Amino acid sequence: MRRTLLAVLAALAMPAHAAPVKLVFAGDVMLDSAPGRGVAAGRDPLAQFANAFEAADYRIANLECPVAKSGTPDGAKIYSFRADPGVLRTLQGRFDALAVSNNHSGDFGRDAFLETLEHLDAHGLRHFGGGHNLIEAHAPLVIERGGMKIAILGYDEFKPRAFEAGPDWAGVAWSEDAQVFADIEAAKAAGADLVIPFMHWGWEGETEPSPRQRRFARVMIDAGAAAVVGGHPHVTQGAEIYRGKPIVYSLGNFVFDGFKGPPFTRGWLLEMTVDRAGVTGWRTLAADLDAEGLPHPVPGEKTPCGKAGDDAVGECVNP
């Protein structure tokens, strides 16, 4: 179903009461290749993290592939992914919404991208960071939980920019600084209690965020973001606290095959608890990917975490 920015923003209204809400963010989920074959064979790629998903109020991931039968591969790309629509049944009940704001959403062209949106709608999976046109692509995902309105914005800033949405053509939301600031301001002006950008950025394989990522994350918080969450580099990139607000630069891979060993086979699942004042607590759960690209918990692992009032990132032991 097509969404317009006005329709989404009209849903924002200040509620009378607010209760803590637990959000979960997963990194890159790619359901072609070995993960797709596993699903076809009856495997649940997310089974090992079922408890974490069930304990959350709302669950979000980055869908790193079109899910379609149509389209032709982009011959200019080294890797072009396309998952069978049958994989989406495994995401139902695990995720509530998926970001399509990434550099693989256009791997099989606009027809496959539009088919993907149709399949997500048919499976009750909301999507953001892309749409039928520029307005839809930049419309926030509005989460109504605990008496709050939480706006999640999705952006891609890794080539090809040619798949950016336009005034009357489909595509993803490109991370243009001025537009991101305007989107944050618009969501807050319309009544969002919290705004969280979910970024697809950085250089692949780099375990430290770039100067661009560090600068832009801080400016987004200066503009009103309650937190910043990122992905794309296929590795985790650490976290920091800025003005009391968390920045998790890259969650790494969550379901993705084709990588040989760490750091590419280590990802994080992010649990974040929020209230109207902002993020009250957060932690990352380590996920090690097996040969099929499926995630498994790593009990006892120390990963970044924090809570309101912290001025630095801590380390918590994974359950």
C-alpha positions in Angstrom: 0.0 0.0 0.0 1.4 3.4 -1.0 2.2 5.8 1.8 2.5 9.5 1.6 4.5 11.7 4.0 1.4 13.6 5.0 -0.5 10.4 5.8 2.4 9.2 8.0 2.9 12.5 9.7 -0.8 12.9 10.3 -0.6 9.7 12.5 1.7 11.5 14.9 -0.2 12.9 17.9 1.0 13.6 21.5 -0.3 10.8 23.8 -1.2 11.3 27.4 1.1 8.7 29.0 4.2 6.9 28.0 5.7 3.5 29.1 9.2 2.1 28.3 9.4 0.5 24.9 12.0 -2.1 23.9 13.2 -1.9 20.3 15.4 -4.4 18.5 17.6 -3.6 15.5 19.4 -6.2 13.4 22.0 -5.5 10.8 22.1 -6.8 7.2 19.7 -9.6 6.5 20.3 -11.2 3.0 18.1 -14.1 2.2 19.5 -15.2 -1.2 22.1 -17.8 -1.7 22.8 -20.2 1.3 20.3 -18.5 3.7 17.6 -18.8 1.0 18.4 -22.4 0.4 18.2 -23.1 4.1 14.7 -21.5 4.3 13.6 -23.5 1.3 14.7 -26.6 3.1 12.7 -25.7 6.2 15.3 -24.0 8.3 14.5 -21.0 10.4 17.4 -18.6 10.1 16.4 -16.6 13.1 15.5 -19.4 15.5 18.6 -19.0 17.7 17.5 -15.5 18.6 13.8 -16.2 19.1 13.8 -15.2 22.8 15.3 -11.8 22.0 12.7 -11.1 19.4 9.9 -12.3 21.6 11.0 -10.0 24.4 10.9 -6.9 22.3 8.0 -4.5 21.6 9.2 -3.7 18.1 11.8 -5.3 15.8 13.6 -3.8 12.8 16.2 -5.1 10.4 17.9 -4.1 7.2 16.7 -6.2 4.2 19.8 -6.4 2.1 18.2 -7.8 -1.1 15.1 -7.5 -3.2 12.5 -10.3 -2.7 11.0 -10.9 -6.1 10.7 -13.0 -9.2 10.9 -10.1 -11.6 13.8 -8.0 -12.9 17.2 -8.5 -14.3 20.5 -8.2 -12.5 22.6 -5.1 -12.6 25.5 -6.0 -14.8 27.7 -3.3 -13.4 27.7 -4.8 -9.9 30.0 -7.6 -8.6 27.2 -9.1 -6.5 23.5 -8.9 -7.2 21.1 -10.5 -4.8 17.4 -11.5 -5.2 15.6 -13.7 -2.7 12.5 -15.9 -3.4 9.3 -14.4 -2.0 8.9 -17.6 0.1 11.6 -16.4 2.5 9.3 -13.8 3.9 7.3 -16.3 5.9 10.4 -16.8 8.1 10.4 -13.0 8.9 6.8 -12.9 10.0 6.6 -12.8 13.8 10.3 -12.1 14.0 10.4 -8.6 12.5 7.8 -5.9 12.4 9.5 -3.6 9.8 12.4 -3.7 7.4 14.6 -1.0 6.0 15.0 -1.1 2.2 17.5 1.9 2.3 20.6 0.1 1.1 22.8 -0.5 -1.9 21.3 -3.9 -2.8 17.6 -3.0 -3.0 18.1 -2.1 -6.7 20.1 -5.1 -7.7 17.4 -6.4 -10.1 15.9 -3.0 -11.1 12.8 -1.0 -10.2 10.3 -3.7 -11.2 11.9 -6.1 -8.6 12.1 -3.3 -6.0 8.4 -2.5 -6.4 7.5 -6.2 -6.3 9.5 -6.4 -3.1 7.4 -3.7 -1.5 4.2 -5.5 -2.6 5.4 -8.8 -1.0 6.3 -7.0 2.2 2.9 -5.4 2.4 1.2 -8.8 1.7 3.1 -10.4 4.6 2.3 -7.6 7.0 5.9 -6.4 7.1 6.2 -2.6 7.2 9.1 -1.0 5.2 10.8 2.3 5.2 13.8 4.1 3.6 12.4 3.5 0.1 9.2 3.8 -1.8 7.3 4.6 -5.0 8.7 8.1 -5.0 10.9 10.6 -3.1 8.2 11.5 -0.6 7.4 7.9 0.3 11.1 7.0 0.5 11.7 9.8 3.1 8.6 9.1 5.1 9.4 7.9 8.6 8.4 4.5 10.0 6.1 5.6 12.8 6.0 3.2 15.8 3.1 3.6 18.2 4.0 1.8 21.5 3.8 2.6 25.2 1.8 5.8 24.5 4.7 7.2 22.4 5.3 7.9 18.7 8.8 6.8 17.6 9.9 7.8 14.1 12.6 5.7 12.4 14.2 7.1 9.3 16.2 5.0 6.8 18.9 6.2 4.5 21.5 4.8 2.1 24.8 6.6 1.3 26.7 3.9 -0.4 26.7 3.7 -4.2 25.0 3.3 -6.6 23.2 6.6 -6.1 21.4 5.9 -9.4 18.8 3.9 -7.4 17.8 7.0 -5.4 14.0 7.7 -5.4 12.8 10.7 -7.4 9.8 12.9 -7.7 7.9 10.2 -9.7 10.0 7.1 -9.7 10.7 4.4 -7.2 13.9 3.9 -5.2 15.7 4.4 -1.9 16.1 7.4 0.4 19.6 8.9 -0.2 21.5 10.3 2.7 21.7 14.0 1.6 22.6 15.9 4.8 20.2 18.8 4.4 17.3 16.4 3.6 18.1 14.2 6.6 18.0 17.3 8.9 14.7 18.4 7.3 13.2 14.9 7.8 14.3 14.9 11.5 12.8 18.3 12.0 9.6 17.4 10.2 9.0 14.3 12.3 9.6 16.1 15.5 7.4 19.0 14.5 4.6 16.6 13.6 4.7 15.1 17.2 7.3 12.3 17.2 8.6 11.8 20.7 11.8 10.3 19.5 13.5 10.1 16.1 16.2 7.5 15.3 18.0 7.4 11.9 19.0 3.9 10.7 21.9 4.5 8.4 23.5 2.4 5.6 26.9 3.9 5.5 30.7 3.5 5.8 33.3 1.5 4.0 33.1 -2.3 3.7 35.5 -4.2 6.0 36.5 -1.2 8.0 36.2 -1.9 11.7 36.3 1.8 12.7 33.8 4.4 11.5 35.1 6.9 9.0 35.4 10.6 9.9 32.3 11.2 7.8 30.3 8.8 9.9 31.5 10.3 13.2 30.8 13.8 12.1 27.4 13.1 10.6 26.2 11.0 13.5 26.9 13.8 15.9 25.3 16.4 13.7 22.1 14.2 13.5 22.0 14.2 17.3 22.5 17.9 17.3 19.5 18.1 15.0 17.3 16.2 17.4 18.0 12.5 16.9 17.6 10.4 20.1 20.2 7.8 18.8 21.8 6.8 15.6 22.1 3.2 14.4 24.0 2.0 11.4 25.0 -0.9 9.2 26.5 -1.8 5.8 30.3 -2.4 6.3 29.7 -6.2 6.9 31.6 -5.8 10.2 30.8 -4.2 13.5 32.3 -0.7 14.1 31.9 0.0 17.8 29.7 2.6 19.6 30.1 5.9 21.4 28.0 8.3 23.5 27.5 11.8 22.3 25.6 14.3 24.4 24.2 11.4 26.4 22.9 9.7 23.3 24.2 6.4 21.8 25.6 6.0 18.4 26.1 2.4 17.2 28.0 2.7 14.0 27.5 -0.7 12.4 25.7 -3.8 13.5 27.5 -5.9 10.9 26.0 -8.9 9.3 23.1 -10.8 10.8 22.0 -13.2 8.1 24.6 -13.3 5.3 26.8 -15.9 3.7 29.9 -15.7 1.6 32.3 -14.3 4.2 35.3 -16.1 5.5 35.8 -15.7 9.2 35.9 -12.8 11.6 35.3 -9.9 11.6 32.8 -10.5 8.8 31.1 -13.4 10.6 30.4 -11.5 13.8 27.4 -9.2 14.0 25.4 -7.6 16.8 21.7 -7.5 17.7 20.9 -4.2 19.3 18.3 -4.0 22.1 17.3 -0.5 23.0 14.8 0.6 25.7 13.3 4.1 25.2 10.8 6.4 26.9 9.7 9.9 26.0 13.0 11.4 27.4 15.1 9.2 25.2 17.2 6.0 25.4 17.1 4.7 28.9 19.3 1.6 28.2 20.8 -0.4 25.4 23.0 -3.5 24.8 24.4 -5.4 21.9 24.2 -9.2 21.7 26.9 -11.0 19.7 25.9 -13.2 16.8 28.4 -15.5 15.0 27.4 -16.6 11.5 27.8 -20.2 10.5 28.8 -21.5 7.0 25.2 -20.9 5.8 25.3 -17.3 7.0 22.9 -18.0 9.9 23.4 -16.3 13.3 24.1 -18.0 16.6 24.4 -16.4 20.1 27.8 -16.1 21.8 27.1 -16.5 25.5 29.7 -14.9 27.8 30.9 -12.5 25.1 31.5 -8.9 26.2 29.9 -6.3 23.8 29.0 -2.6 24.0 26.2 -1.4 26.2 25.0 1.6 28.2 22.3 3.4 30.0 20.9 6.9 30.6 23.4 9.0 32.3 26.5 7.2 31.1 29.1 9.4 29.5 31.0 6.5 27.9 30.2 3.1 26.4 30.4 0.1 28.7 30.8 -3.6 28.1 28.1 -6.1 29.1 28.4 -9.9 29.2 26.0 -11.6 26.8 23.5 -14.0 28.4 
